[in-house]
Amino acid sequence: MNDDHPLHTDWSLDGTAARRERYYAASLKKFVPFADPIVFRRGRGQYLWDTEDQRYTDLLGMNVCISVGHSHPRVVSAAMAQAQDLTHCTTMFYHPAPAHLAEELAATMPPSEEWVVHLTNSGAEAIDLAMTMARTYSGNTDLLALRTAYHGPTAAAQSVTGIATWRHPGMPGNVAFLPEPNQYRGIFGPGTQPYLDEIERTIASATTGRVAGILIESVQGYGGIIEMPPGYMAGAAERVRAAGGVYIADEVQSGFGRTGDQFWAFEADGVVPDIVVMAKGLGNGFPIGAVVARKEVAAPMAEKFLFHTYGANPTSAAAARAVLAVMRDEALQDNARRVGARLLGHLRALQEKYPAIGDVRGRGLMLAIEMVRDRKTKEPDRETTAQVFEACRDQRLILSKSGPSQSVLRMVPPLCLTEEDTDRVAEGLDRAFAGL
């Protein structure tokens, strides 16, 4: 398609920085990772190139949004074809693209239930909807969440996010927080049962005794790649259902084959959720989210209107359908399993070499390095984390600082990362740590 009137774009770092400083609100300028800014001009697969054409390995997946690789040709082609025919169609009218996507998402769920789908613009909107759905279905108001959970930036999603730096004034209430079953630094130490017992105590003391549900990231993302120990998700579902609520699995970061062994991370525990929230990797960069729920749980929502303007956008839906097809055709879940295991092995070797590394953990391509001042006390080391993070940029590695204390290096790359990439990543991390 010819563009007779191309828009002028100033790609210079100075120009972009000046416009951001002048025109961005303070709230939009906060979330900047590096001490010095960086402008990326293009991406392909697991790689990014800046305006000086330097290549970086993307271990962040643009905040876990890039699942099958930057600018994957099949995804771009599907979106372009749809956009050229009809860029947007409100859900007030019928369109086959989101209808097919709903069918395909339902097919990924446990076959024991009948599943229905509500498409949204984002993961945070999907969390909001899941909370409303749980309260409508149960007739209860109180919700449970984990203390180091991150579920999104909207007012409702903030209310179930357990990290103070993400919580702003004016959030709705009726949320009780549980200690996360962190096997490295959890308040009850390793194990599962003490954390399950705390669910019962919290329901009895911090709620009305009847709850709407519990939200659990199957693997905590921003919280520092915290896996739920065996039996925890299933045990939490049992206890919450006994109190009248539903189990909500947040798979926004951990879903779509990222953990390798399963397509959905909740499958590791054999639990069947009542509601599953997803986004990010579903669109591979195109904005889309979804709530997939048991049909009977979603049914009471029909009594009132709930509408997301772009939630069933056919262009994003076409891209998401292509994402699911690419994941299947390129066996990216199995690739995440194999390549992630190799990268985890490299991280464990670094842990043996550098005392600053207190823990390495994760599954598939959802991995983390946690930094401590002392391995015995496990005191988080935010400063060393920041130093290594900045040094990683010099090694052309893009990852993120995460966790409540910003003491975790989080790695959630596109699922097309290769074994050869992991060797280069390990070498770069080794040089970054050696610089300490």
Buried (B, 14 or more C-beta within 10 A) or exposed (E): EEEEEEEEEEEEBEEBEEEEEEEEEEEEEEEEBEEEEBBBEEBEBBBBBBBEEEEBBBBBBBBBBBBBBBEBEBBBEBBBEBBEEEEBBEBEEEBEBBBBBBEBBBEBBBEEBEBBBBBBBBBBBBBBBBBBBBBBBBEBBBBBBBBBBBBBBBBBBBBBBBBEEBEEEEBEEBBBBBBBBBBBBBEBEEBBEBBBEBBEEBBEEBBEEBBBBBBBBBBBBBBBBBBBBEBBBBBBBBBBBEBBBBBBBBBBBBBBBBBBBBBBBBBBBEBBBBBBBBBBBBBBBBBBBBBBBBEEBBBBBEEEEBEBEBBBBBBBBBBBBBBBBBBEEBEBBBBBBBBBBBBBEBBEEBBEEBEBBBBBBBBBBBBBBBBBBEEEEBBBBBEBBBBBBBBBBEBBBBBBBBBBBBBBBBBBBBBBBBEEBBEBBBEBBBBBBEEE
